[in-house]
């Protein structure tokens, strides 16, 4: 199944102010990591989805972990995922297996395995974890998708929660995409522009918190 918004859409020319705007929207604010009531892991097969969780746990940032993910209908399994050919294994199962192997106790991990996209990650997580009792939530996801992921959480979780990004950068076709260099390469510009288009699209649908101001190019 093809995604609604292409991973690498046609991109316009960006001005310096466009770059600043897109960076702020897609990567979100840079916040110093801190102790949080829980950690939310968006689904995926990139090793960052479990490596950042292990790092956060070892740094004593969290003692409750929510892991999400069935199998994506549009994503391609990352080569680091040894079981990437097994369509019966959920993304959450793989992430949890790495967490357990790293010594994280199973009783602090809450898992849902039904979701197939970011919106479902959040909706299905509500069935396995009580978010009404927490004030702060650490979020693990790809760095250039942080804006969309946190807007999804803000739309569906209780209003009192503060979100602390704890993200990882990704490499596409040998090029790392991060908040400081994305504008320097075509693949970076395409990936970030695609995220902005998704924020607009899903915001207009009501799936995520919409933007107050949209970029016109």
N, C-alpha and C positions, 0 to 999 in steps of 0.2 A: 504493500500500500504506500502510495506517495504522500508526503506531508502536504498540508494545505498551503503553507508558505515554504518555498524551496529552501534547502539548507544554504545554497549559494545563489541568491537572486541577482538580477541585474541591478547594478548600483548606479546612483547618480554621482555627480561631483560634489564633494563636501568642502565647505568653507571651514575656517578655523573654529568659528562659533558652532557650526554643525558638529564638528568633532567633539568639542567640549560637551555639547548637549547630549550626543549619543553615548559618550562615555559615562556621563552621570546617570542616564536612564538605564542603560543595559548592564553596567557593572555595579550600579548602586553606590552608596557611600562606603568609604573605607572606614571601618570601625575596628578599634583594638579588641582582639579576642579577650573574653572575660568569662568567669564562671556563670553558667546558665542553668536554668531549671531542667532543660532537656535539649536534645539534639535531634534535628529532623534531617533525614537523608533522602533526597530525591533519587529516584531510581536511575539506573544506568549500568553499563558494563565497563566503563573506564575504571582503571585501578584507583583513581582519585576518590571514587565513591566510598571505598573502604579505607584507603590510606589516611585520608583526612579525619575520618572518624577515630581511627586508632590513635592518631596524633592528639586529637582533642581529649580522648579518654586518658591517655598517658600524661597529659599536661593538667589533668584534674579539672578540666573545664565542665564536664558533664558526668552525671551518674544515671541518666535515663536516655535511651536511644530509640528513636522511631525509624525503622527501615521500611521503605516502600518499594513496590515494583513486582508486577507479574512479568509479562514479556511485551516489549514495545512492538507496535504494529508497523512502525516506520523506521526504527533504528537498526543499525548494523552492529552486531556484537564486536566489542573491542578485542584485538588479538591477545591482550593479557588475560582474557577470560578463557580458561582451559576447557570449559564445557560449552563453548559458544555454539556448538552445533546441536545441542540438545534442546529442542523446543519445549520440552516438558519441565525444564528447570527454570524457576522464576529468578528474576534479577535480585529480588530480596534474599532468596536462598543463597545465592552466590556471595552477596555482600556479607550476610550473617556468617557464612562459613569462614570467611577471612577474619571477621571480628572474633569469633570463638577461637580460632587458631592463634590469634594474637593475645589471648588470655582475658578477653572481655567476658565477664560472666553472663550466661544466657538469661538470667532472671531480670536483668536490667534492659533487655532488648525487646521491643514491641514491634511486631511484624505484620504487614499486610501484603498479600500476594495476588490481588485481583486486578490492580490498576494497570492501564496500558499507556497512560500519558500523565503529564504533570498535574492537570486538574484532578484526575482520578487518584493520583498519589495522595493528594490532600483530602479529598472526599472519603476515600477508603480508610485513611489513617484515623479519621474521626470515629470509626467503628472499633478501633483497637486501643485508643489512648484518650484519656480525659484531659483536654487542653484548657478546661476552665480553671484549673488549679495552678497554672504556671504563669509567670510574669515575663520570662525571658526564654527565647528559643534560638539556639545556634543552628545555622542552616548550612548543609554541605551540598554543593552543586558546582557546575562549571562556572567559572568566573564571569564569562560574557553572557551567561543566562541568568545571572543573579537577580537582575531587575524584574524579569518575568516571573521567576520562581517566588520571590518575596511578595510580589503583587498578588500571586495566586493564594499564598498563605494569608495575606491581609484580608482578602475578600471573604474567606471562609472560616477563619479561626477567630476566637474572641478578640475584641478590640484592645484589651489591656496588654497584649503581648508585645514585647520589644524583640526585634530580630537582629541577630548578630551573624553576619556572613562569615563563613569559614570555608573558603572556596579553593578550587584548583584550576590551573590553566591547562588548556588542551592544545594538542599539536595536530594540525591538518596538513597533509602533504608535505611533511617535514618542517612546517612553520608553526612555531608557538604563537598563540593568540592571547595577549594579555592587555590590561587596561592602558599600558604605556606604549605598546607598539602596534596595536591593531590597525591603526590608520596608515601604517607604512607599507602594507602588503595588500595585494588584491584579495587574497583568501581571507585576511583579517577584516577588510572592509565588507566583504560579502557576508561573513558570518555575523558581524555586529549589525549590519543593516537588516539581515534576516531576523535577528532577535527583536529589533525595533519594530519591524512589520508585524511580528507575532504579538507584541505588546499592544499595538494598535488594534489588530484584528480581534484578539481575545478580550481586550478591554471593551470594545464596541459590542461584543456578544454578551458581556456581563459575566464572563467566566473568571476574570481577574479584575483587580482594581484598575480602572481606566486612567489614562494620562489626563492631566489638567490642561496641558499645552502640547500640541503636536507639531512636529517639524514639517515645514513645507519646502520641498526642493524641486 
